[in-house]
Amino acid sequence: MSGVTLDTVIKRYGNTQVIHGIDLEVADGEFCVFVGPSGCGKSTLLRMVAGLEQTTEGTIRIGDRDVTRLDPSDRGVSMVFQTYALYPHMTVEENMGFGLKMTGHPKSEITTKVAEASRILKLDDYLKRKPKALSGGQRQRVAIGRAIVRGPEVFLFDEPLSNLDAELRVEMRVEIARLHKEIGATMIYVTHDQVEAMTLADKIVVLRAGRIEQVGAPMELYRDPDNRFVAGFIGSPSMNFLRGRVKGSEVVSNGLARPVPKTGAAQDGQDVLIGLRPEHLTVKPGASHRVELTESLGGVSYVHLIGPDGEKIIVEERGDHRSALGDQVDLGVDPAHLYLFDAKSELRLR
């Protein structure tokens, strides 16, 4: 197995630049997830690693090899796509081994590799079936098995779960996590779903408009975001943001003053955005906010509040008492978990 290195990678389509000088190290055996909104360049970047998109400038290395100008078949990668792309007239066994058959591998070797991939993915009972007799999750496991059989240095996944229903997505997340643990391969995974990113990744790369906003472990990004974009994108429900201003040792928002977090970056009179995660807020008796909606999910509820200036805030509630539609309440804030961002640059004030 090998790591992947991107050195000042740029992609242009004519005069339009869509990837802006990406520098990134994916360690050998690491599970790295590219995440971001639609159009941020995550799939384009993955396809550049695969060789399906030409790199305009910069260098891509897999292990010690410069693969920037190599054909996809020479890079030592296997890619799993959003669509399964299985041959309908072939059995599961034939689909998984077809790539090796086309490259002239001996039948005994193909049989051995298909059997090993089938064992890992728990497909032994389905080897003689054709794709039409499989569920969506089983078909995606066959597509992953086809990649495993090739024995690549790097596995690439391009939103492989987006065509599955919610229950199957959870099941396949577990399967992919188990697969990574068992074979220890380098994996790069693209998704727009930050829940997938948080649950699967060793390292998350947050992209926006063809640039990296932040790289780090899932909980590192959750607890210590560099800017408003990362803070709002990582976490479900997302972080709440309120406009405020620093006044001395306090930050004031909607007439309510709270202590400024201990940081030398916030200046007196500075306009700021106050970041508050739903689990760090509480609902208490009062009349400053109105309950617009309560999402009851069993062990937890998410209360949607309307503030005095029409701002929307989500609060996480647990326990027996839950707020109800139309309740008038006050908002309790834990100052220890208050984030500040500059109102103009939206960079974190640490």
Summary of the structure (lengths in Angstrom):
residues: 350
radius of gyration: 24.2
end to end distance: 38.5
largest distance: 76.0
contacts: 1114
relative contact order: 0.12
helix: 29%
strand: 35%
